[in-house]
Amino acid sequence: MATTQIPWGDPKAVKLWAPKTHRDVMKAAYWQRKFVGKGQNNVIEERTELTADSGDTISFDLCVRLQGEPTFGDNTLDGKEEALRFYTDKVSIDQVRKAVSAGGRMSRKRTVNDLRKTASMNLRDYWKAWWDEVFFMYLSGARGMNEGFLMGTGFSGFAQNALRAPDSAHTLFGGSATTKATLTTADKMSRDVVERASVLASMMTATDRDASNMVPLSVDGDDRYICLMSDFQAYDLRSGTGGGDWLDIQKALMTAEGQKNPVVKGGLGLLNNVILHAHQNVIRFSDYGAGSNLPAARALFCGRQAGAVAYGTTEGNRLIWVEDTKDYKNNPTVAGGYIGGVSKTQFNGRDFGVASIDTYAKNPNAA
């Protein structure tokens, strides 16, 4: 049977391969599968305003709650109107691309469709890894020292969206540590620090009238926060809790509502109202402690709208796919990429939906 061949560089290839590759990226990428979505009930809110309008920046507001006492009885209300107060944040977009080469004629023995399939698979894996790294770096406000990242240790953000360090009101440390310099080998991830983070989130406005509570996610009607920690931190948490305690944490998640919800799937357990997750890309450091030589990791304690992602193209055309040839048509190449941007949400200089939990975190298999 004859097989239809679309010539290299034909516009029809874009319509076929760009949407497919983008869907594959979204299905494979950790953050996209679990925590990114349209609407406020997501850890990362997808903003779509720039897909229809011109421009490269979206601004969004937080209306601060009203303060002060009401007026009682027949006392005059006129002239006591309180002005609405807004805090504004923004996320900008830019183009980011990656090209792959199929090699010269003498080094390749594939059909055109095979080349496209190979390019699609490689671009899928590349953008899956890139998007996951970007979300971890932005919500952590740091690049860290993670050895396997695509972006170098000098990465400080893109699309004019700088990595923004956690503010002091949204920073917790393991054990008795209160700063980066006071962290010791005893200050590991523990049940106590997760419980403290839950209290921090729910009591923020109650203890500071100018602060905004971290709003929990609604998971099948239940209010839940997410604690996303390094595998090293997860090891310390399991080791630090008794066998029965850890079993109870696991059982709590297994019996909770919303088992099919992406936020719940793959969780380690449920502690109070916090779903525990672990991932190898959680940001790690090597310069904590009094001697700036201790390994540490930054777990992310998240509620709603911890960050925002914006795209400059519609969903069906989100991935850029461009076919070209070099060296007098001897070398087919494919460029794939996105027009987008990511930012951690901050209002009035404070994080909104995420707190950091910095703990000592050593590789348990290292000497």
Secondary structure as UniProt FT lines:
FT   TURN            8..9
FT   HELIX           11..28
FT   HELIX           30..34
FT   STRAND          36..37
FT   STRAND          44..47
FT   HELIX           49..51
FT   STRAND          57..63
FT   TURN            73..74
FT   TURN            78..79
FT   STRAND          86..92
FT   STRAND          94..101
FT   HELIX           105..107
FT   HELIX           112..140
FT   TURN            147..148
FT   TURN            153..154
FT   STRAND          157..158
FT   TURN            159..160
FT   STRAND          161..162
FT   HELIX           168..170
FT   STRAND          171..173
FT   TURN            175..176
FT   TURN            181..182
FT   TURN            185..186
FT   HELIX           191..202
FT   HELIX           204..207
FT   TURN            209..210
FT   STRAND          217..219
FT   TURN            220..221
FT   STRAND          222..229
FT   HELIX           231..240
FT   HELIX           243..254
FT   TURN            259..260
FT   TURN            262..266
FT   STRAND          269..271
FT   TURN            272..273
FT   STRAND          274..278
FT   TURN            280..281
FT   STRAND          284..288
FT   TURN            289..292
FT   STRAND          294..302
FT   TURN            304..305
FT   STRAND          307..311
FT   HELIX           315..317
FT   STRAND          320..326
FT   TURN            327..330
FT   STRAND          331..344
FT   STRAND          346..347
FT   TURN            348..349
FT   STRAND          350..351
FT   STRAND          354..360
FT   TURN            364..365
//
